[in-house]
Amino acid sequence: MTELREQTVIEQLARRLAEKFDEVPPSTVEDVVKSQYAKFDGRPVRDYVPLFVERHAISELLALPR
Protein backbone atom coordinates (compact mmCIF):
# COMPACT_ATOMS: atom_id res chain seq x y z
CA MET A 1 0.00 0.00 0.00
CA THR A 2 1.52 3.33 -0.98
CA GLU A 3 1.76 6.10 1.58
CA LEU A 4 -0.72 8.29 -0.30
CA ARG A 5 -3.28 5.48 -0.54
CA GLU A 6 -2.81 4.68 3.13
CA GLN A 7 -3.44 8.33 4.05
CA THR A 8 -6.63 8.32 1.96
CA VAL A 9 -7.86 5.16 3.68
CA ILE A 10 -7.16 6.67 7.11
CA GLU A 11 -9.05 9.86 6.20
CA GLN A 12 -12.00 7.79 4.99
CA LEU A 13 -11.85 5.78 8.20
CA ALA A 14 -12.02 8.95 10.30
CA ARG A 15 -15.08 10.17 8.36
CA ARG A 16 -16.79 6.79 8.67
CA LEU A 17 -16.15 6.61 12.41
CA ALA A 18 -17.35 10.19 12.87
CA GLU A 19 -20.66 9.14 11.30
CA LYS A 20 -20.85 5.98 13.40
CA PHE A 21 -19.99 7.80 16.64
CA ASP A 22 -22.16 10.83 15.96
CA GLU A 23 -22.40 11.65 19.69
CA VAL A 24 -18.63 12.26 19.75
CA PRO A 25 -17.36 15.53 18.23
CA PRO A 26 -15.80 14.85 14.81
CA SER A 27 -12.58 16.54 15.91
CA THR A 28 -12.28 14.05 18.78
CA VAL A 29 -12.81 11.13 16.43
CA GLU A 30 -10.15 12.54 14.10
CA ASP A 31 -7.74 13.00 17.03
CA VAL A 32 -8.30 9.40 18.15
CA VAL A 33 -7.70 8.05 14.63
CA LYS A 34 -4.57 10.19 14.22
CA SER A 35 -3.15 9.09 17.57
CA GLN A 36 -3.76 5.44 16.75
CA TYR A 37 -2.25 5.88 13.29
CA ALA A 38 0.84 7.54 14.77
CA LYS A 39 1.54 4.40 16.79
CA PHE A 40 2.37 2.62 13.55
CA ASP A 41 4.89 5.18 12.25
CA GLY A 42 8.05 3.53 11.05
CA ARG A 43 6.65 0.03 11.06
CA PRO A 44 7.88 -1.84 7.99
CA VAL A 45 4.77 -3.88 7.21
CA ARG A 46 1.92 -1.54 6.25
CA ASP A 47 -0.72 -3.89 4.81
CA TYR A 48 -2.87 -4.11 7.92
CA VAL A 49 -2.24 -0.70 9.48
CA PRO A 50 -5.69 0.73 8.55
CA LEU A 51 -7.40 -2.33 10.03
CA PHE A 52 -5.43 -2.07 13.26
CA VAL A 53 -6.04 1.69 13.46
CA GLU A 54 -9.77 1.11 13.04
CA ARG A 55 -9.93 -1.57 15.72
CA HIS A 56 -7.94 0.44 18.24
CA ALA A 57 -9.82 3.67 17.48
CA ILE A 58 -13.20 1.96 17.93
CA SER A 59 -12.07 0.55 21.28
CA GLU A 60 -10.93 3.97 22.40
CA LEU A 61 -14.10 5.68 21.21
CA LEU A 62 -16.29 3.11 22.96
CA ALA A 63 -14.40 3.78 26.19
CA LEU A 64 -15.12 7.51 26.11
CA PRO A 65 -17.66 8.74 28.63
CA ARG A 66 -21.05 9.36 27.06
Backbone as CSV, one residue per row, in Angstrom:
resi,resn,N_x,N_y,N_z,CA_x,CA_y,CA_z,C_x,C_y,C_z
1,MET,0.865,-1.172,0.000,0.000,0.000,0.000,0.906,1.227,0.000
2,THR,0.702,2.123,-0.939,1.517,3.327,-0.979,1.110,4.276,0.145
3,GLU,2.023,5.162,0.478,1.764,6.097,1.579,0.550,6.977,1.296
4,LEU,0.415,7.447,0.057,-0.723,8.294,-0.303,-2.031,7.527,-0.169
5,ARG,-2.068,6.304,-0.653,-3.277,5.478,-0.540,-3.597,5.217,0.926
6,GLU,-2.587,4.941,1.702,-2.808,4.684,3.126,-3.401,5.918,3.800
7,GLN,-2.898,7.091,3.491,-3.443,8.327,4.053,-4.906,8.503,3.671
8,THR,-5.243,8.205,2.428,-6.625,8.319,1.959,-7.533,7.367,2.732
9,VAL,-7.072,6.156,2.931,-7.857,5.163,3.679,-8.069,5.627,5.121
10,ILE,-7.044,6.191,5.736,-7.156,6.668,7.113,-8.132,7.844,7.193
11,GLU,-8.095,8.734,6.224,-9.046,9.857,6.197,-10.481,9.358,6.037
12,GLN,-10.669,8.376,5.170,-12.003,7.788,4.990,-12.456,7.105,6.269
13,LEU,-11.549,6.446,6.935,-11.852,5.783,8.198,-12.322,6.802,9.234
14,ALA,-11.635,7.922,9.341,-12.020,8.955,10.302,-13.421,9.481,10.002
15,ARG,-13.733,9.698,8.731,-15.084,10.169,8.363,-16.137,9.118,8.703
16,ARG,-15.840,7.874,8.404,-16.790,6.790,8.672,-17.045,6.643,10.177
17,LEU,-15.985,6.723,10.962,-16.154,6.609,12.414,-16.867,7.824,12.993
18,ALA,-16.648,8.996,12.411,-17.355,10.194,12.871,-18.856,10.043,12.639
19,GLU,-19.234,9.397,11.558,-20.660,9.139,11.304,-21.203,8.090,12.267
20,LYS,-20.415,7.064,12.513,-20.852,5.980,13.398,-20.959,6.454,14.849
21,PHE,-20.011,7.272,15.275,-19.994,7.798,16.639,-20.441,9.255,16.599
22,ASP,-21.669,9.468,16.166,-22.161,10.831,15.964,-22.334,11.620,17.260
23,GLU,-22.297,10.947,18.410,-22.397,11.654,19.688,-21.041,12.209,20.136
24,VAL,-19.981,11.787,19.454,-18.633,12.261,19.746,-18.293,13.360,18.733
25,PRO,-17.732,14.475,19.186,-17.365,15.528,18.228,-16.420,14.980,17.151
26,PRO,-16.651,15.346,15.898,-15.795,14.848,14.807,-14.314,15.125,15.032
27,SER,-13.995,16.234,15.660,-12.580,16.542,15.914,-11.973,15.533,16.889
28,THR,-12.761,15.058,17.837,-12.284,14.052,18.780,-12.043,12.737,18.067
29,VAL,-12.973,12.364,17.203,-12.807,11.131,16.428,-11.539,11.220,15.579
30,GLU,-11.342,12.351,14.933,-10.153,12.541,14.101,-8.880,12.459,14.947
31,ASP,-8.902,13.051,16.136,-7.738,12.996,17.026,-7.434,11.559,17.447
32,VAL,-8.480,10.796,17.747,-8.298,9.401,18.146,-7.683,8.607,16.996
33,VAL,-8.218,8.784,15.796,-7.698,8.055,14.630,-6.239,8.449,14.383
34,LYS,-5.936,9.740,14.449,-4.567,10.195,14.220,-3.604,9.639,15.262
35,SER,-4.040,9.610,16.522,-3.151,9.095,17.569,-2.910,7.598,17.400
36,GLN,-3.941,6.872,16.998,-3.761,5.440,16.751,-2.863,5.201,15.538
37,TYR,-3.058,5.998,14.505,-2.252,5.879,13.290,-0.782,6.181,13.587
38,ALA,-0.536,7.161,14.427,0.837,7.541,14.769,1.593,6.407,15.445
39,LYS,0.893,5.531,16.115,1.541,4.398,16.792,2.203,3.444,15.807
40,PHE,1.828,3.525,14.549,2.372,2.617,13.545,3.429,3.276,12.661
41,ASP,3.826,4.504,12.999,4.886,5.183,12.248,6.161,4.349,12.279
42,GLY,6.772,4.229,11.131,8.047,3.533,11.046,7.961,2.027,11.023
43,ARG,6.785,1.486,11.116,6.646,0.027,11.055,6.807,-0.418,9.607
44,PRO,7.580,-1.463,9.365,7.875,-1.836,7.985,6.702,-2.463,7.217
45,VAL,5.884,-3.219,7.879,4.766,-3.878,7.206,3.533,-2.986,7.357
46,ARG,2.985,-2.528,6.231,1.916,-1.535,6.254,0.557,-2.101,5.853
47,ASP,0.505,-3.331,5.394,-0.716,-3.888,4.815,-1.930,-3.815,5.731
48,TYR,-1.738,-4.023,7.000,-2.875,-4.109,7.921,-3.011,-2.896,8.838
49,VAL,-2.209,-1.882,8.612,-2.244,-0.698,9.476,-3.645,-0.090,9.555
50,PRO,-4.337,0.157,8.431,-5.693,0.731,8.548,-6.646,-0.133,9.379
51,LEU,-6.548,-1.430,9.245,-7.398,-2.326,10.026,-7.089,-2.200,11.518
52,PHE,-5.808,-2.194,11.859,-5.427,-2.065,13.264,-5.824,-0.700,13.825
53,VAL,-5.648,0.341,13.028,-6.042,1.687,13.462,-7.533,1.711,13.744
54,GLU,-8.321,1.124,12.847,-9.772,1.109,13.037,-10.152,0.370,14.317
55,ARG,-9.589,-0.785,14.519,-9.931,-1.566,15.718,-9.568,-0.830,17.002
56,HIS,-8.381,-0.268,17.041,-7.941,0.440,18.243,-8.742,1.724,18.451
57,ALA,-9.045,2.424,17.368,-9.824,3.666,17.480,-11.233,3.370,17.986
58,ILE,-11.861,2.333,17.468,-13.202,1.961,17.931,-13.173,1.635,19.422
59,SER,-12.182,0.887,19.849,-12.073,0.553,21.276,-11.932,1.810,22.122
60,GLU,-11.117,2.730,21.654,-10.927,3.972,22.402,-12.191,4.825,22.407
61,LEU,-12.873,4.893,21.277,-14.103,5.678,21.209,-15.210,5.075,22.070
62,LEU,-15.284,3.766,22.118,-16.287,3.105,22.960,-16.017,3.346,24.448
63,ALA,-14.761,3.568,24.793,-14.399,3.776,26.186,-14.614,5.216,26.653
64,LEU,-14.866,6.132,25.719,-15.116,7.513,26.108,-16.412,7.638,26.900
65,PRO,-16.417,8.533,27.892,-17.661,8.741,28.632,-18.736,9.331,27.710
66,ARG,-19.947,8.903,27.924,-21.052,9.364,27.058,-21.961,10.280,27.815
